[in-house]
Amino acid sequence: MRTEIRSKHTDFHVSHVFTDGTDPESLRYDIKSAALQFIPAEDLEKKLRKVYKICSLRAKFHLGHL
């Protein structure tokens, strides 16, 4: 069995998740490379801080704290 994964924002096909992993309870993922964003290791911390800040602001907005 496989489940299709689509982007929340664009409805773009991103991946499939299969139930035929190496053991009966594991999953196998097939991710489209076009859906990935590769970030150089030296830029990773800066990018993660930016994403965390955006997520925090969105959460505060949705909770009515902004």
C-alpha positions in Angstrom: 0.0 0.0 0.0 1.2 3.6 -0.6 0.0 6.9 0.6 0.5 10.1 -1.5 2.0 13.1 0.3 1.1 16.5 -1.1 2.3 20.0 -0.2 0.0 21.8 2.2 0.6 25.2 0.4 0.6 24.3 -3.3 -1.0 20.8 -3.5 2.2 19.7 -5.3 3.0 16.0 -5.2 5.9 15.6 -2.8 6.2 11.9 -1.9 4.8 8.5 -1.4 4.9 6.5 1.8 4.9 2.7 1.4 4.2 0.1 4.0 6.7 -2.4 2.6 9.7 -1.4 4.7 12.4 -3.8 5.9 10.2 -5.1 8.7 6.4 -5.4 9.0 6.0 -2.2 11.0 8.4 0.0 9.1 7.7 2.5 6.3 9.6 3.4 3.2 9.6 7.0 1.8 10.0 8.0 -1.9 10.6 11.8 -1.9 10.7 13.9 -5.0 14.1 15.7 -5.2 12.3 18.8 -6.6 10.5 19.1 -3.3 13.8 19.3 -1.3 15.8 22.4 -0.5 19.5 21.6 0.1 21.2 24.0 2.5 25.0 24.2 2.9 26.1 23.0 6.4 27.5 26.4 7.2 24.1 28.1 6.6 22.0 25.5 8.3 21.9 27.1 11.8 21.0 30.5 10.4 18.2 29.0 8.2 16.8 26.9 11.1 16.7 30.0 13.4 14.8 31.9 10.7 12.3 29.1 10.2 11.8 28.8 14.0 11.2 32.5 14.3 8.6 32.4 11.5 6.8 29.4 13.1 6.8 31.1 16.5 5.3 34.3 15.1 2.6 32.3 13.2 1.8 30.4 16.4 1.5 33.6 18.4 -0.7 35.1 15.7 -3.0 32.1 15.6 -3.3 32.0 19.4 -4.2 35.7 19.4 -1.0 36.9 21.1 -0.1 39.4 18.4 
